[in-house]
């Protein structure tokens, strides 16, 4: 059974005339009659009663009519879906990223994307460590990754600027009196740190190693938001990227590091990007936090973390 046969059947059913249906479809009448006959033989029943002038649906034809219309409508919807997907107006993007970026950077990008392409859903996949994120993208578990620039080669890698790390503490903490914080001045104090499997754990350790010490912990967490809340509550200072700090966080001391500490970020994939992913990149580049990060990536005196 072919789609053309079903379309011929519907044309004859609508016009109740083989002659008129052939004219409407711009096909020869014998060819149309042959296709309808082949459809009847395949179904094992006559679909039309042949009258002296025109045709009329049989009971079998009326039963088939409902399903035939549904089949043609389904094909039409499928064609429209493919067309819209190729234009980037329908489909799904599997976006893999770090938990910290999912909290701070991704929401603004998604908001902008939904406004521009409401028919394309985002499926967010979160990882705590850049290595796990990179492995997932290579394994094809995501269409696009957003995180630190990957160490290995990727088919596509599009830098989007750099995130800056800052100290967060309670407003009663001595940090609040400083304009900038030199990490080594806090070497004697316990910090709110991340568990060893968290990507920010390695970032903070590398930062402290540059200043010549290993940070002590008063509490460890796997959640970026929890680290901020613990620091603001007075448990001790913590270090997080600026993009995870909410604008509503008023009761906190947020201070930059004496020498800017940055980590470059990129969108990447291990396959050529399709039109939908390319469109997503363009929307992301126009988002305000991404523009801020792109502007911060030209600090020559900064310490860049891998």
VEXLO-540471 format. One record per residue (C-alpha): residue number from 1; x, y, z. Coordinates in pm, 1 decimal. Example, Ala and Ser with C-alpha at 12.3 -4.5 7.8 and 13.67 -1.06 7.14 Angstrom:
BEGIN
vexlo num=1 | u=1230.0 | v=-450.0 | w=780.0;
vexlo num=2 | u=1367.0 | v=-106.0 | w=714.0;
//
This chain:
BEGIN
vexlo num=1 | u=0.0 | v=0.0 | w=0.0;
vexlo num=2 | u=148.4 | v=328.8 | w=-112.6;
vexlo num=3 | u=64.8 | v=681.3 | w=-7.3;
vexlo num=4 | u=-25.8 | v=772.2 | w=-365.0;
vexlo num=5 | u=-289.9 | v=499.3 | w=-373.6;
vexlo num=6 | u=-445.5 | v=633.3 | w=-53.6;
vexlo num=7 | u=-446.2 | v=987.1 | w=-194.5;
vexlo num=8 | u=-615.9 | v=860.6 | w=-512.8;
vexlo num=9 | u=-877.4 | v=680.1 | w=-303.1;
vexlo num=10 | u=-951.2 | v=998.8 | w=-104.2;
vexlo num=11 | u=-983.3 | v=1206.2 | w=-421.8;
vexlo num=12 | u=-1237.0 | v=962.0 | w=-567.6;
vexlo num=13 | u=-1425.5 | v=943.6 | w=-237.1;
vexlo num=14 | u=-1447.5 | v=1324.5 | w=-213.8;
vexlo num=15 | u=-1564.0 | v=1378.8 | w=-571.7;
vexlo num=16 | u=-1763.2 | v=1052.0 | w=-610.8;
vexlo num=17 | u=-1621.3 | v=1044.6 | w=-961.4;
vexlo num=18 | u=-1314.2 | v=877.5 | w=-1107.7;
vexlo num=19 | u=-1318.3 | v=1123.2 | w=-1397.3;
vexlo num=20 | u=-1331.0 | v=1430.8 | w=-1174.1;
vexlo num=21 | u=-1068.9 | v=1292.0 | w=-934.1;
vexlo num=22 | u=-830.6 | v=1226.6 | w=-1224.3;
vexlo num=23 | u=-880.4 | v=1582.1 | w=-1348.7;
vexlo num=24 | u=-821.0 | v=1730.5 | w=-1003.4;
vexlo num=25 | u=-502.3 | v=1527.8 | w=-957.9;
vexlo num=26 | u=-378.6 | v=1589.9 | w=-1315.9;
vexlo num=27 | u=-338.5 | v=1217.3 | w=-1383.5;
vexlo num=28 | u=-478.0 | v=992.1 | w=-1654.3;
vexlo num=29 | u=-808.6 | v=828.6 | w=-1561.0;
vexlo num=30 | u=-691.3 | v=474.0 | w=-1648.4;
vexlo num=31 | u=-388.0 | v=518.4 | w=-1424.1;
vexlo num=32 | u=-602.3 | v=636.3 | w=-1132.0;
vexlo num=33 | u=-849.5 | v=350.1 | w=-1180.3;
vexlo num=34 | u=-562.6 | v=102.9 | w=-1190.9;
vexlo num=35 | u=-415.8 | v=231.6 | w=-861.3;
vexlo num=36 | u=-750.6 | v=225.5 | w=-682.6;
vexlo num=37 | u=-809.9 | v=-128.1 | w=-812.9;
vexlo num=38 | u=-468.2 | v=-236.7 | w=-682.3;
vexlo num=39 | u=-554.6 | v=-90.0 | w=-342.5;
vexlo num=40 | u=-882.4 | v=-281.2 | w=-333.9;
vexlo num=41 | u=-708.5 | v=-606.4 | w=-420.1;
vexlo num=42 | u=-450.2 | v=-551.6 | w=-144.8;
vexlo num=43 | u=-721.2 | v=-478.2 | w=110.8;
vexlo num=44 | u=-932.3 | v=-768.6 | w=-10.4;
vexlo num=45 | u=-1252.5 | v=-566.3 | w=-44.7;
vexlo num=46 | u=-1422.9 | v=-332.9 | w=-289.0;
vexlo num=47 | u=-1407.2 | v=25.7 | w=-167.7;
vexlo num=48 | u=-1643.3 | v=174.6 | w=-425.6;
vexlo num=49 | u=-1971.4 | v=73.0 | w=-579.3;
vexlo num=50 | u=-1958.2 | v=155.3 | w=-949.3;
vexlo num=51 | u=-2271.6 | v=341.3 | w=-1059.0;
vexlo num=52 | u=-2389.7 | v=438.5 | w=-1408.8;
vexlo num=53 | u=-2272.7 | v=791.6 | w=-1328.4;
vexlo num=54 | u=-1999.4 | v=812.0 | w=-1068.9;
vexlo num=55 | u=-1914.0 | v=591.8 | w=-772.7;
vexlo num=56 | u=-2025.6 | v=548.5 | w=-410.4;
vexlo num=57 | u=-1836.4 | v=421.8 | w=-109.3;
vexlo num=58 | u=-1914.6 | v=72.5 | w=7.8;
vexlo num=59 | u=-1933.5 | v=-10.6 | w=379.6;
vexlo num=60 | u=-1571.3 | v=-123.9 | w=357.9;
vexlo num=61 | u=-1483.4 | v=201.7 | w=181.5;
vexlo num=62 | u=-1647.9 | v=409.6 | w=454.2;
vexlo num=63 | u=-1453.7 | v=219.3 | w=719.7;
vexlo num=64 | u=-1128.8 | v=271.0 | w=532.7;
vexlo num=65 | u=-1200.2 | v=641.0 | w=472.5;
vexlo num=66 | u=-1142.4 | v=742.1 | w=836.0;
vexlo num=67 | u=-807.0 | v=565.3 | w=860.2;
vexlo num=68 | u=-699.8 | v=685.3 | w=514.9;
vexlo num=69 | u=-753.7 | v=1049.0 | w=611.4;
vexlo num=70 | u=-564.1 | v=994.1 | w=937.9;
vexlo num=71 | u=-274.4 | v=835.0 | w=750.1;
vexlo num=72 | u=-244.1 | v=1122.4 | w=501.6;
vexlo num=73 | u=-272.7 | v=1377.5 | w=782.9;
vexlo num=74 | u=2.0 | v=1197.6 | w=977.9;
vexlo num=75 | u=233.5 | v=1203.9 | w=677.2;
vexlo num=76 | u=161.0 | v=1573.5 | w=626.9;
vexlo num=77 | u=238.5 | v=1647.2 | w=991.8;
vexlo num=78 | u=558.7 | v=1446.7 | w=962.2;
vexlo num=79 | u=668.3 | v=1644.2 | w=658.5;
vexlo num=80 | u=593.7 | v=1970.1 | w=838.9;
vexlo num=81 | u=787.0 | v=1852.0 | w=1144.9;
vexlo num=82 | u=1092.8 | v=1770.0 | w=932.5;
vexlo num=83 | u=1069.3 | v=2106.4 | w=760.2;
vexlo num=84 | u=1042.0 | v=2294.2 | w=1089.3;
vexlo num=85 | u=1322.8 | v=2090.3 | w=1245.1;
vexlo num=86 | u=1552.9 | v=2169.1 | w=952.5;
vexlo num=87 | u=1474.5 | v=2537.8 | w=1005.3;
vexlo num=88 | u=1541.2 | v=2512.7 | w=1377.7;
vexlo num=89 | u=1180.3 | v=2577.8 | w=1481.6;
vexlo num=90 | u=1098.3 | v=2227.7 | w=1611.0;
vexlo num=91 | u=1286.7 | v=1947.0 | w=1781.1;
vexlo num=92 | u=1503.3 | v=1891.1 | w=2086.8;
vexlo num=93 | u=1853.8 | v=1981.9 | w=2199.3;
vexlo num=94 | u=2031.6 | v=1761.6 | w=2452.0;
vexlo num=95 | u=2254.5 | v=2009.0 | w=2634.8;
vexlo num=96 | u=2516.7 | v=1868.3 | w=2871.8;
vexlo num=97 | u=2678.7 | v=2104.6 | w=3120.6;
vexlo num=98 | u=2821.0 | v=2137.7 | w=3470.6;
vexlo num=99 | u=2590.8 | v=2176.1 | w=3770.3;
vexlo num=100 | u=2736.8 | v=2519.5 | w=3846.0;
vexlo num=101 | u=2664.5 | v=2640.3 | w=3492.1;
vexlo num=102 | u=2317.0 | v=2487.3 | w=3504.9;
vexlo num=103 | u=2249.2 | v=2710.6 | w=3804.2;
vexlo num=104 | u=2417.3 | v=3029.0 | w=3687.8;
vexlo num=105 | u=2455.5 | v=3054.9 | w=3311.5;
vexlo num=106 | u=2211.5 | v=2817.8 | w=3145.4;
vexlo num=107 | u=1877.7 | v=2960.8 | w=3273.2;
vexlo num=108 | u=1929.9 | v=3292.9 | w=3094.0;
vexlo num=109 | u=2028.6 | v=3117.6 | w=2771.4;
vexlo num=110 | u=1726.9 | v=2887.0 | w=2788.2;
vexlo num=111 | u=1494.8 | v=3180.2 | w=2851.9;
vexlo num=112 | u=1628.4 | v=3357.8 | w=2541.6;
vexlo num=113 | u=1605.7 | v=3036.7 | w=2337.9;
vexlo num=114 | u=1245.7 | v=2962.9 | w=2432.8;
vexlo num=115 | u=1150.4 | v=3315.2 | w=2334.8;
vexlo num=116 | u=1305.8 | v=3270.1 | w=1989.5;
vexlo num=117 | u=1233.6 | v=2899.6 | w=1924.9;
vexlo num=118 | u=942.4 | v=2784.1 | w=2144.2;
vexlo num=119 | u=903.9 | v=2461.1 | w=1945.6;
vexlo num=120 | u=1252.6 | v=2328.3 | w=2029.0;
vexlo num=121 | u=1277.4 | v=2167.6 | w=2371.7;
vexlo num=122 | u=1592.1 | v=2163.7 | w=2584.0;
vexlo num=123 | u=1686.8 | v=1847.0 | w=2768.1;
vexlo num=124 | u=1943.8 | v=1945.2 | w=3027.4;
vexlo num=125 | u=2199.7 | v=1686.6 | w=3140.7;
vexlo num=126 | u=2412.7 | v=1792.6 | w=3436.8;
vexlo num=127 | u=2753.9 | v=1671.7 | w=3551.3;
vexlo num=128 | u=2967.0 | v=1768.4 | w=3848.0;
vexlo num=129 | u=3303.8 | v=1722.0 | w=3681.0;
vexlo num=130 | u=3431.6 | v=1849.4 | w=3342.0;
vexlo num=131 | u=3581.3 | v=1508.1 | w=3261.7;
vexlo num=132 | u=3241.4 | v=1337.7 | w=3292.9;
vexlo num=133 | u=3086.8 | v=1609.9 | w=3080.2;
vexlo num=134 | u=3348.5 | v=1567.7 | w=2809.0;
vexlo num=135 | u=3309.4 | v=1188.5 | w=2812.2;
vexlo num=136 | u=2931.6 | v=1220.0 | w=2772.9;
vexlo num=137 | u=2965.0 | v=1445.3 | w=2469.4;
vexlo num=138 | u=3214.1 | v=1206.4 | w=2308.5;
vexlo num=139 | u=2980.9 | v=912.8 | w=2375.0;
vexlo num=140 | u=2696.6 | v=1087.2 | w=2193.6;
vexlo num=141 | u=2484.3 | v=1125.4 | w=2505.9;
vexlo num=142 | u=2440.0 | v=1495.3 | w=2428.8;
vexlo num=143 | u=2414.7 | v=1709.0 | w=2116.9;
vexlo num=144 | u=2610.7 | v=1993.5 | w=2269.6;
vexlo num=145 | u=2833.8 | v=2042.0 | w=2571.5;
vexlo num=146 | u=2886.8 | v=2361.8 | w=2768.9;
vexlo num=147 | u=3180.8 | v=2371.5 | w=3006.3;
vexlo num=148 | u=3552.9 | v=2439.9 | w=3038.5;
vexlo num=149 | u=3736.0 | v=2413.9 | w=2707.6;
vexlo num=150 | u=3792.1 | v=2037.9 | w=2662.1;
vexlo num=151 | u=4142.4 | v=1900.8 | w=2695.7;
vexlo num=152 | u=4103.8 | v=1664.4 | w=2401.5;
vexlo num=153 | u=4019.0 | v=1741.7 | w=2040.8;
vexlo num=154 | u=3653.8 | v=1793.3 | w=1951.5;
vexlo num=155 | u=3498.2 | v=1821.3 | w=1607.9;
vexlo num=156 | u=3347.9 | v=2157.1 | w=1709.3;
vexlo num=157 | u=3461.7 | v=2395.4 | w=1985.0;
vexlo num=158 | u=3322.0 | v=2746.8 | w=2017.9;
vexlo num=159 | u=3463.7 | v=2960.0 | w=2304.5;
vexlo num=160 | u=3208.9 | v=3180.4 | w=2481.2;
vexlo num=161 | u=3434.8 | v=3377.9 | w=2713.8;
vexlo num=162 | u=3554.6 | v=3313.8 | w=3066.8;
vexlo num=163 | u=3386.8 | v=3291.1 | w=3404.9;
vexlo num=164 | u=3551.4 | v=3470.2 | w=3696.5;
vexlo num=165 | u=3590.1 | v=3319.9 | w=4043.2;
vexlo num=166 | u=3509.8 | v=3528.2 | w=4351.1;
vexlo num=167 | u=3501.8 | v=3484.7 | w=4726.4;
vexlo num=168 | u=3168.6 | v=3469.7 | w=4906.6;
vexlo num=169 | u=3129.5 | v=3509.8 | w=5281.5;
vexlo num=170 | u=2891.1 | v=3652.8 | w=5540.5;
vexlo num=171 | u=2865.4 | v=4029.4 | w=5576.6;
vexlo num=172 | u=3028.1 | v=3991.7 | w=5921.5;
vexlo num=173 | u=3334.9 | v=3816.8 | w=5779.1;
vexlo num=174 | u=3666.5 | v=4009.1 | w=5763.0;
vexlo num=175 | u=3648.2 | v=3960.6 | w=5385.1;
vexlo num=176 | u=3370.8 | v=4217.5 | w=5379.4;
vexlo num=177 | u=3625.2 | v=4487.4 | w=5472.1;
vexlo num=178 | u=3851.6 | v=4403.6 | w=5176.8;
vexlo num=179 | u=3824.9 | v=4545.1 | w=4826.7;
vexlo num=180 | u=4001.5 | v=4240.1 | w=4681.5;
vexlo num=181 | u=4103.9 | v=3918.8 | w=4853.7;
vexlo num=182 | u=4443.6 | v=3754.2 | w=4828.4;
vexlo num=183 | u=4382.1 | v=3381.7 | w=4884.5;
vexlo num=184 | u=4701.1 | v=3329.4 | w=5088.5;
vexlo num=185 | u=4569.8 | v=3564.7 | w=5359.3;
vexlo num=186 | u=4299.0 | v=3304.2 | w=5424.3;
vexlo num=187 | u=4535.2 | v=3005.3 | w=5432.3;
vexlo num=188 | u=4495.1 | v=2971.1 | w=5810.2;
vexlo num=189 | u=4114.6 | v=2965.3 | w=5794.6;
vexlo num=190 | u=3882.0 | v=2673.4 | w=5711.2;
vexlo num=191 | u=3674.1 | v=2720.4 | w=5396.3;
vexlo num=192 | u=3348.9 | v=2585.8 | w=5259.6;
vexlo num=193 | u=3480.9 | v=2351.4 | w=4990.7;
vexlo num=194 | u=3347.3 | v=2098.6 | w=4743.3;
vexlo num=195 | u=3372.8 | v=1721.6 | w=4746.1;
vexlo num=196 | u=3664.8 | v=1580.2 | w=4548.3;
vexlo num=197 | u=3438.4 | v=1454.6 | w=4267.9;
vexlo num=198 | u=3310.1 | v=1805.4 | w=4200.0;
vexlo num=199 | u=3472.6 | v=2008.9 | w=3922.4;
vexlo num=200 | u=3499.0 | v=2319.7 | w=4140.3;
vexlo num=201 | u=3704.8 | v=2122.1 | w=4393.9;
vexlo num=202 | u=3989.8 | v=2092.3 | w=4144.1;
vexlo num=203 | u=3951.8 | v=2455.7 | w=4035.9;
vexlo num=204 | u=3979.9 | v=2589.0 | w=4392.3;
vexlo num=205 | u=4272.8 | v=2360.0 | w=4471.4;
vexlo num=206 | u=4460.5 | v=2483.2 | w=4163.4;
vexlo num=207 | u=4393.4 | v=2843.4 | w=4256.8;
vexlo num=208 | u=4525.9 | v=2791.9 | w=4608.8;
vexlo num=209 | u=4829.4 | v=2601.9 | w=4480.3;
vexlo num=210 | u=4923.1 | v=2911.5 | w=4278.7;
vexlo num=211 | u=4937.0 | v=3104.0 | w=4608.5;
vexlo num=212 | u=5131.9 | v=2821.3 | w=4772.8;
vexlo num=213 | u=4895.0 | v=2647.7 | w=5012.8;
vexlo num=214 | u=4625.7 | v=2379.2 | w=5041.6;
vexlo num=215 | u=4289.5 | v=2507.8 | w=5166.9;
vexlo num=216 | u=4138.7 | v=2363.7 | w=5483.9;
vexlo num=217 | u=3771.8 | v=2275.9 | w=5495.9;
vexlo num=218 | u=3510.6 | v=2333.0 | w=5762.5;
vexlo num=219 | u=3242.7 | v=2163.6 | w=5552.0;
vexlo num=220 | u=3227.0 | v=2002.1 | w=5208.1;
vexlo num=221 | u=2930.8 | v=1990.7 | w=4973.2;
vexlo num=222 | u=2843.6 | v=1872.1 | w=4625.0;
vexlo num=223 | u=2604.0 | v=2160.3 | w=4558.4;
vexlo num=224 | u=2714.4 | v=2505.3 | w=4444.6;
vexlo num=225 | u=2408.0 | v=2674.4 | w=4590.4;
vexlo num=226 | u=2466.1 | v=2499.4 | w=4922.8;
vexlo num=227 | u=2825.5 | v=2626.0 | w=4933.7;
vexlo num=228 | u=2704.2 | v=2984.1 | w=4885.8;
vexlo num=229 | u=2434.6 | v=2951.6 | w=5152.0;
vexlo num=230 | u=2680.6 | v=2799.2 | w=5399.3;
vexlo num=231 | u=2928.9 | v=3078.8 | w=5337.1;
vexlo num=232 | u=2664.0 | v=3348.9 | w=5374.2;
vexlo num=233 | u=2547.4 | v=3184.7 | w=5698.0;
vexlo num=234 | u=2894.9 | v=3230.8 | w=5840.1;
vexlo num=235 | u=3042.6 | v=2880.6 | w=5807.9;
vexlo num=236 | u=3345.8 | v=3020.1 | w=5627.8;
vexlo num=237 | u=3447.7 | v=3168.6 | w=5292.1;
vexlo num=238 | u=3396.4 | v=2984.5 | w=4967.6;
vexlo num=239 | u=3501.6 | v=3041.3 | w=4607.2;
vexlo num=240 | u=3253.6 | v=3013.9 | w=4319.3;
vexlo num=241 | u=3212.9 | v=3149.2 | w=3965.7;
vexlo num=242 | u=3033.6 | v=3483.3 | w=3951.5;
vexlo num=243 | u=2763.7 | v=3347.5 | w=3720.7;
vexlo num=244 | u=2616.4 | v=3131.6 | w=4000.2;
vexlo num=245 | u=2564.4 | v=3427.1 | w=4234.0;
vexlo num=246 | u=2206.6 | v=3547.9 | w=4224.6;
vexlo num=247 | u=2132.0 | v=3918.2 | w=4196.4;
vexlo num=248 | u=1894.9 | v=3865.5 | w=4489.9;
vexlo num=249 | u=2187.2 | v=3771.9 | w=4717.4;
vexlo num=250 | u=2206.2 | v=4092.1 | w=4921.2;
vexlo num=251 | u=2318.2 | v=3966.4 | w=5263.7;
vexlo num=252 | u=2660.8 | v=3852.0 | w=5153.3;
vexlo num=253 | u=3013.3 | v=3973.5 | w=5099.7;
vexlo num=254 | u=3118.0 | v=3900.9 | w=4741.7;
vexlo num=255 | u=3476.0 | v=3999.5 | w=4665.2;
vexlo num=256 | u=3704.9 | v=3944.7 | w=4363.2;
vexlo num=257 | u=4040.6 | v=3774.3 | w=4396.3;
vexlo num=258 | u=4346.4 | v=4000.4 | w=4414.6;
vexlo num=259 | u=4461.2 | v=3861.2 | w=4082.0;
vexlo num=260 | u=4160.7 | v=3778.6 | w=3859.9;
vexlo num=261 | u=4101.0 | v=3402.0 | w=3843.7;
vexlo num=262 | u=3924.5 | v=3293.5 | w=3525.6;
vexlo num=263 | u=3817.2 | v=2972.2 | w=3354.7;
vexlo num=264 | u=3748.2 | v=2974.2 | w=2982.9;
vexlo num=265 | u=3422.2 | v=2814.9 | w=2869.1;
vexlo num=266 | u=3305.1 | v=2680.4 | w=2536.2;
vexlo num=267 | u=3023.2 | v=2503.6 | w=2360.1;
vexlo num=268 | u=3153.2 | v=2188.6 | w=2197.3;
vexlo num=269 | u=3047.7 | v=1871.5 | w=2019.1;
vexlo num=270 | u=3222.2 | v=1567.9 | w=1874.6;
vexlo num=271 | u=3029.4 | v=1592.4 | w=1546.4;
vexlo num=272 | u=2945.9 | v=1873.8 | w=1302.5;
vexlo num=273 | u=2671.1 | v=2096.8 | w=1440.0;
vexlo num=274 | u=2331.9 | v=2094.7 | w=1273.2;
vexlo num=275 | u=2121.5 | v=2402.0 | w=1203.8;
vexlo num=276 | u=1940.7 | v=2379.2 | w=1538.8;
vexlo num=277 | u=2266.0 | v=2365.6 | w=1736.9;
vexlo num=278 | u=2410.2 | v=2652.1 | w=1531.9;
vexlo num=279 | u=2102.2 | v=2859.5 | w=1607.1;
vexlo num=280 | u=2137.6 | v=2777.0 | w=1976.9;
vexlo num=281 | u=2494.9 | v=2906.8 | w=1973.2;
vexlo num=282 | u=2386.4 | v=3235.3 | w=1819.0;
vexlo num=283 | u=2116.3 | v=3282.7 | w=2081.2;
vexlo num=284 | u=2362.9 | v=3196.1 | w=2360.1;
vexlo num=285 | u=2617.0 | v=3451.8 | w=2236.8;
vexlo num=286 | u=2352.9 | v=3722.1 | w=2258.9;
vexlo num=287 | u=2265.3 | v=3645.6 | w=2620.6;
vexlo num=288 | u=2379.0 | v=3912.1 | w=2867.9;
vexlo num=289 | u=2588.1 | v=3689.9 | w=3098.2;
vexlo num=290 | u=2766.0 | v=3536.4 | w=2800.9;
vexlo num=291 | u=2847.2 | v=3883.0 | w=2665.7;
vexlo num=292 | u=2988.7 | v=3975.7 | w=3006.4;
vexlo num=293 | u=3211.1 | v=3666.1 | w=3005.4;
vexlo num=294 | u=3332.5 | v=3737.9 | w=2654.0;
vexlo num=295 | u=3434.9 | v=4084.0 | w=2770.0;
vexlo num=296 | u=3621.0 | v=3951.3 | w=3073.9;
vexlo num=297 | u=3835.2 | v=3715.1 | w=2868.0;
vexlo num=298 | u=4088.1 | v=3982.5 | w=2771.6;
vexlo num=299 | u=4250.5 | v=4037.3 | w=3112.5;
vexlo num=300 | u=4622.3 | v=3991.6 | w=3054.8;
vexlo num=301 | u=4707.5 | v=3969.5 | w=3425.4;
vexlo num=302 | u=4453.7 | v=3696.9 | w=3501.1;
vexlo num=303 | u=4524.5 | v=3349.1 | w=3629.7;
vexlo num=304 | u=4351.5 | v=3102.7 | w=3396.7;
vexlo num=305 | u=4240.6 | v=2769.1 | w=3537.8;
vexlo num=306 | u=4211.1 | v=2464.8 | w=3308.6;
//
